[in-house]
């Protein structure tokens, strides 16, 4: 499923710095998801455990984002060190799918 790596003819320092910025963006997103999960679980007053489940799901997604960010960062770093790069295919598709599910869940949560 993954594309073959390609030659990297650009600036190595620029490419490594871009990889680091992307990693840090993933970390910010993960921390936002974790914070939102804690907020939902502890501050939203609902009957039953719906808010706690939603909060745990958000915290879990934040943790998964951190794991993905670390794996992706290392993979790209190693490829850049040997003068290659590989575009991300699965990550953006998974993030889009999960985001759409969260949007639908949020709409249902607001309406109920």
LINRAWO-V873378 format. One record per helix or strand of 3 or more residues. SS is the DSSP state (a for helix, b for strand). FROM is the first residue (numbers start at 1). TO is the last residue. Records with the same first field share a line. If there is no record, write none. Layout:
BEGIN
SS = FROM-TO  FROM-TO
END
This chain:
BEGIN
a = 12-43  50-81  90-111
END
